[in-house]
Amino acid sequence: MFREYANLPAVSFFYPTLLRSTNKAPFLAMYETYGAKNYNYIKDTMEAIREKFDQVKGHSLRGKYDKFIGVFPCRTFNLAKQSASVPHTDHNNLAQGWCSITALGDFDPTLGGHLVLWDLGVVVEFPPNSTILIPSSVIVHSNTPIQEDEVRYSVVQYAAGHLFRWAKNGFVTDKQWLENATPQDLEQREMEKRDRWRSAVDSFTTLEELDKTPERIAAKEREQK
């Protein structure tokens, strides 16, 4: 599908149009359903950032949440004809945030292009025009090469952790925050640091919570009929 687009601006323009034409891309519904707390945290933070910039004369960000594009504030287009990655984590991303990876091109997914999740010991077939969501900052991942005559592109959407620290600081950098912090502020920040990992873990949806979602309850009711 993307073979004819040889440069980033063209693909950057086309991709949101493609999402809108599909009446909300399935991967957005996946994130909203299976990672609701995580999804809403990113959505609320990004809306707060947009509102902050809307108040500044001469500056404007997209004011209304666009459900067709989604909550991800960052997007990378990998346009090498055989895009592949070595094992890595995206450590600058929001630690608990999910990353959306979409594979595009023309290749045989049984022979290459697999997603490898090294910590889990799992290799997943990853066909063209499909999307997988993973917490890419904490799971080591990569993808396998494709065949010599094949083509694979990818679109990666994610949330940079720096944005959330900046918003948490009251829309200033860590350096600016520290210059004006009181001893009480510093003590409170240290307390928050000790519990931050727990709140990050709690942002993931458990199977028990998923079983109580409206979608799952409706599915159970249909099964009983």
N, C-alpha and C positions, 0 to 999 in steps of 0.2 A: 504493500500500500504506500509506503513512504519512499520507494526507490526514486521517484521523480524529484524528490525534494533534496537538493544538494547543499543547502545552507541552513544554518540555525534559524535565522529570522523567518524563513518560509515555514519551517516546521512549527516554530513557536506560534505563528499566526494561525496555522491550520489546526493545531491540536485542540484548543478550546472550542473551536467551531465544531470539530468532530464530536467532542463530548456533549455539546448542546444538542447536536442532531440525534444523539442516541437517547435523549430525554433522561438524563442522569445516568452516568456511567455505572455499571454494576459494582465496580470496586469501591465506589463511594458508599453504596448501600451496605457492602460487606463490612467496611470499617465502622460505619454508624451502628450496625447491628451487633457485630462481634467484639467491638472495642468501644462501646458507647462512652464510658467515662474518659477514656483517652481522647476519643474524637471530640467530645464536648470541651475538654480542657484546651485543646489546640484551637478549636473554633472560637471559644470565648476570649482567649488571649489575642488571637488575630483581630477580632472585632474591636478589642480595647485599643490595639495599636492603630487600627484604621481611624477610630474615633479621635485618638490623640492627634494624628496628623491632620484630620479634617478641621481641627480647631486652630491650626497654624496657617496664617495668611500666606498664600502663595504655594502651599503644599497640599497635595491631595492624594490619597490612596483610594482604591476601590471602596466605596462607602458601604455598599450592601453586600452581604454574603451571597456568593454565587453558587447555588446548590449544584449547578452543572459542572463546575470546575472543582469544587470541594474545598476542604480546609487546609490543604497543604500549601504553605507559603513559598516553597522552593521547588524548582523543577529543573532537571538536567536531561538533555537530549544527547545520547551516545550515538553518533552518526557514522562512526567507522563501519565499513561494510561487513566486518566480522567482529563486532564488539564483544569482548570477553573481559573478565576480571579475575585477578588473582585472589586468594583467600584474604579477607580483610574485614574489619568492622568500621562503621561510619561513626567514629568516636566524637565527632563534632555535632552530631545530631542530638535532638532531645532524647535523653537516655531511655525513657519509657515509650517514646513515640514509635509509631509504625511507619514503615517505608513501603511505598507502592512501586512495584517494578512491573513494567509492561514490556513484553517481548514483541517485536515486529519483524517482518521480513519474510523470507522464503527459505525454510530449512526443514529437514527431517528431525523432529524432536526425539525420535528414538535413537538417533545416532550422535546427537550433540545438542548444545544449548541447555543442558540440564542445570538446574539450580542445586548447588551443593551446600548443605548446612552442616558444617564440620563438627560443631559441638554436639549435635544430635546424631551424627553418623547417618545422615539421610541424604539421598540423591533423588531429586524430583524431576520428572519430565516436565518441560516448560515450553509448550507449543507456541508458535506465532499467534499474535492477537489474543493472548491471555495475560492475566494479571495475578501477581502473588503479593501478599502483604506480609512483611516480617519486621520484627524489632531489630533493625539493621545495626544499631549502635552496640548491641550486646551479644549478637550471634555472629560468629565468623561464617562468612558466606562467599561464594564465588560462582562462576558458571563455566561450563566446559566448552571447549572450542567446537565449532561446527565444521562441516565438510568444506573442502577447498573451493568448490564451485557454488557455495550457498551464501546467503545474505542474512545477517541478523543485526537489527538495530534495537535500541531499548530507550524507554522513557522512565525516568526515576523521579518520584515525588516524595518529599520529605519535609521535616521541620527542623531548622537549625537551632541548636540549643542556645546560642547567643541571643536570639530574639526573646526567648523566655526569661533569661536572666536579666536582660535589659528592661523588660516589662515589669518583672518582679521588683527591680530596684526603683520603680517609679519613673521609668523611661530615662534612666541615666546609666552610664557605664559603671562597672565595678569600681574603677578608680575614682570616678566622681562621687559615687555613693560613700566610699570609705573616707573621702576628704571631709564629708559633712556628717558622718555618723557619730552619734553620742555613745558613751560607754554602754548605755542601755540597749541601743540599737545593735552594737556588736555582740552583746550577750545574747540577745534574742536571735541574731543570725546564727550563732554557734549552736543554739538549741534547735533551730530549724534544720541545720545541716545534719545533726545526729538522727533526725527522724525522716529526712528527705527520702532515703532509700525505701522506707516502709510505705510512704505515700505513693512512690513510683510503682512499687510492686502492687499496691492496692488498686492502681488504675487499670490493671488488667482484669478482664471479665473472667470469672470462674465458670465452670460448667453448671454449677448450681444456679448462678445468677442468669446464665444464658437460658436455662430451662424455664425461667420465669418471665421471659420477655413476651410482649404481646404476640410476636410472630410465632414463637414456640407454642404458646397456649392455644392460638388459633389452629396451628397444625395438629395439636393433640385432639382438639375438638373435631376436626375433619376426619381424623383417623378413627374416632369412636362412632362416627355415623355409619 
